[in-house]
Amino acid sequence: MSTPVKTKTFDPSAYGPWAVVVGGSEGVGAEIAFRLADAGVSSVLVARRPEPLAETAEAVRARGVECRVVSVDLTSEGATEEIWAACEGLDLGLVILNAGANTYGAEFVESDMARVQSVIDLNITSPLQLIRRFGPALKARGRGGIVVMGSMAGYLGHADMSIYSAAKAFSRVFVEGLWLEMREHGVDVVEVILGVTRTPAMIRAGLDMDLPGMTVSEPGEVAEEVLASIGNGPVHVCGGEGNQKGVEFSSGVNRGRVVAGAHKRMKALRGED
Ligand SMILES: NC(=O)c1ccc[n+]([C@@H]2O[C@H](COP(=O)([O-])OP(=O)(O)OC[C@H]3O[C@@H](n4cnc5c(N)ncnc54)[C@H](OP(=O)(O)O)[C@@H]3O)[C@@H](O)[C@H]2O)c1
């Protein structure tokens, strides 16, 4: 018998009173922290740059909950332990792993392996370490949630970002296994797949997000959908029918047609056509 599709909506009492939002200083992460605050959930926000972190924390506190910050680079030695220490003593029920990015675009055979490793560290090693650190406490607690941010890029290979797309594929398949394991212990796990989202990071990257026919989401609407999808794992595709169809196309069995077709579209997004 197949598992029935869950259609839970966000219920803070199932997770709170504290959450850690890794990558919580701006864009989607900050919008998640605001919505958690509005639901009465306090948060620990993690990011590198102290100023946006402090600003977002202030805005979270203004909504009537507590907020702690950790300014750390997730790819640095000891980052996981620093975040864990900042959460000491908190009844933490939600781990949101939002930080991630393609920090290095290069043709693989010409690439600098240290920078390749850094993409792997941010998108694979850090989420694994954090889940290994926080997971046992959620399991013992018998309720809670883990959200990992995925990407439509993780459904197929991409030129000049083959490591990032492979990392997001790894993340999705890993989360499916984790979902099976943790549901036995009352913990919800979900990989939320983002399509193109107008975050400050994407704006800074200078991508042309206004191509005809492209689905572009705003950080606030994505945050709303992330919170509503926590109980609907293992995978939730954000952004409605357009992105759903994109993921279905990207999962097609004629891989040459799929990968080459998406490559053309990606070149247009990067303004290379
Ligand atoms: N935006 C899109 O179109 C899109 C599409 C598909 C998937 N995604 C995925 O969605 C997630 C969020 O994407 P986004 O960057 O656009 O969103 P965002 O939520 O606007 O910001 C990312 C957050 O992560 C933090 N961060 C980034 N690198 C970090 C590091 N090395 N150490 C600590 N914190 C770090 C950033 O702060 P600092 O810079 O100060 O560290 C920021 O708080 C990522 O996992 C991304 O792969 C995004």
The ligand as an ORCA input file, in Angstrom:
! r2SCAN-3c Opt
* xyz 0 1
  N      17.415     32.175     -5.806
  C      17.194     31.234     -6.718
  O      16.798     31.525     -7.875
  C      17.390     29.772     -6.364
  C      17.048     28.798     -7.307
  C      17.196     27.466     -6.972
  C      17.675     27.109     -5.736
  N      18.025     28.066     -4.835
  C      18.524     27.633     -3.525
  O      17.786     28.301     -2.527
  C      18.625     28.596     -1.396
  C      18.615     30.100     -1.116
  O      19.087     30.773     -2.247
  P      19.538     32.305     -2.331
  O      20.996     32.476     -2.084
  O      19.042     32.831     -3.611
  O      18.742     32.852     -1.144
  P      18.664     33.737      0.120
  O      17.742     33.019      1.009
  O      18.299     35.109     -0.336
  O      20.132     33.901      0.817
  C      21.037     32.917      1.144
  C      21.460     33.032      2.592
  O      22.548     32.136      2.840
  C      23.648     32.845      3.426
  N      24.879     32.190      2.971
  C      25.291     32.011      1.698
  N      26.506     31.429      1.680
  C      26.861     31.220      2.977
  C      27.997     30.662      3.616
  N      29.058     30.233      2.915
  N      28.045     30.612      4.964
  C      26.994     31.086      5.697
  N      25.878     31.605      5.143
  C      25.813     31.685      3.794
  C      23.472     34.278      2.936
  O      24.095     35.252      3.758
  P      25.641     35.692      3.549
  O      25.816     35.946      2.083
  O      25.821     36.911      4.387
  O      26.470     34.557      4.052
  C      21.955     34.405      3.009
  O      21.531     34.622      4.341
  C      19.998     28.047     -1.751
  O      20.136     26.753     -1.219
  C      19.992     27.981     -3.262
  O      20.876     27.000     -3.765
  C      17.893     29.395     -5.121
*
